[in-house]
Amino acid sequence: MPTLPRGANPLKAFLLDADAFINLRKLSIGTNSLLDVFLRRASQHGRAVYLTQYIAEHDLSDLQAEIASFVSTGLIKVEKVLSSDPAYGRLRKQVDKGEAEAIAWSLKHDRNERPIFVARDKGALDCARNNKVPSTDLMGSLN
């Protein structure tokens, strides 16, 4: 099984891309979705889980009630990046809107405090790594 990126703090927060959220939601362990298990486990270990606003409101628009429930219980936090953010503008030329917003939001944090970006898209993962944002694929987030 893949592990967290080298040098990654095992207590860092997670930042989920839309595809990671959807895939965790589709998989299950017993009667629970893997997303439920992932979020509750992160919460038990004091690890925040984030979505950015574009991902939460646009990429996952058909899951608004579920996301609102996770937000209201504190299992997920939704963060915003302004479209005028210079990092977002630069990244938007490399990856899609949601991924650009997520990576730009991560860049606002001190390099050692950036959440681990979880995505399925190789281009997004490469872009994150090239911008010094710790990142992993879906399986790496389960470690």
VOROTOR-236867 format. One record per residue (C-alpha): x, y, z; residue in one letter. Coordinates in steps of 0.05 Angstrom, whole numbers, padded with zeros to 5 digits, always signed. Example, Ala and Ser with C-alpha at 12.3 -4.5 7.8 and 13.67 -1.06 7.14 Angstrom:
BEGIN
+00246-00090+00156A+00273-00021+00143S
***
This chain:
BEGIN
+00000+00000+00000M+00027+00070-00016P+00049+00112+00043T+00046+00185+00059L+00096+00228+00022P+00167+00226+00049R+00175+00276+00105G+00099+00285+00113A+00076+00296+00185N+00027+00239+00200P-00017+00288+00238L-00025+00337+00182K-00093+00356+00156A-00122+00329+00090F-00148+00369+00031L-00193+00327-00014L-00202+00336-00088D-00271+00321-00115A-00251+00254-00145D-00220+00232-00079A-00284+00252-00042F-00328+00215-00093I-00286+00152-00093N-00282+00149-00017L-00358+00157-00016R-00369+00101-00066K-00327+00050-00029L-00352+00017+00034S-00330-00022+00095I-00389-00062+00119G-00448-00014+00120T-00406+00049+00124N-00377+00087+00066S-00302+00093+00067L-00312+00168+00068L-00350+00163+00134D-00295+00118+00163V-00240+00165+00137F-00273+00228+00165L-00287+00197+00233R-00217+00168+00238R-00186+00235+00220A-00229+00270+00272S-00210+00219+00326Q-00137+00233+00311H-00146+00309+00311G-00134+00315+00236R-00176+00366+00199A-00205+00349+00131V-00217+00405+00081Y-00252+00418+00015L-00245+00483-00022T-00307+00522-00039Q-00306+00509-00113Y-00299+00434-00103I-00354+00434-00049A-00403+00477-00087E-00390+00461-00160H-00353+00396-00169D-00395+00363-00115L-00458+00404-00127S-00504+00343-00124D-00478+00325-00055L-00494+00391-00019Q-00537+00360+00036A-00484+00309+00052E-00428+00361+00053I-00471+00408+00096A-00480+00351+00146S-00405+00338+00149F-00392+00412+00157V-00444+00420+00212S-00414+00362+00251T-00344+00389+00242G-00319+00330+00201L-00303+00375+00141I-00284+00448+00134K-00296+00486+00070V-00246+00541+00051E-00249+00595-00002K-00196+00623-00049V-00210+00687-00087L-00207+00683-00162S-00160+00743-00159S-00108+00703-00120D-00044+00705-00161P-00026+00632-00145A-00096+00610-00167Y-00088+00647-00233G-00021+00615-00246R-00044+00545-00227L-00108+00552-00267R-00065+00549-00329K-00040+00480-00307Q-00099+00444-00276V-00174+00450-00271D-00209+00501-00227K-00220+00456-00166G-00149+00430-00166E-00121+00500-00177A-00162+00527-00119E-00141+00471-00073A-00067+00478-00088I-00071+00554-00083A-00105+00549-00016W-00050+00501+00008S+00003+00551-00013L-00026+00602+00036K+00001+00558+00093H+00072+00553+00119D+00108+00499+00080R+00111+00453+00140N+00037+00462+00157E+00006+00450+00089R-00048+00397+00088P-00037+00334+00047I-00073+00342-00020F-00110+00277-00038V-00127+00268-00111A-00133+00216-00165R-00109+00258-00223D-00035+00249-00238K-00030+00319-00268G-00059+00350-00205A-00013+00309-00160L+00047+00329-00202D+00026+00402-00200C+00019+00399-00124A+00087+00366-00115R+00119+00417-00162N+00091+00472-00118N+00116+00439-00054K+00047+00417-00031V+00049+00348+00001P+00004+00302-00038S-00018+00230-00045T-00066+00188-00083D-00128+00157-00053L-00094+00095-00027M-00038+00135+00005G-00089+00173+00046S-00114+00109+00077L-00048+00091+00108N
***
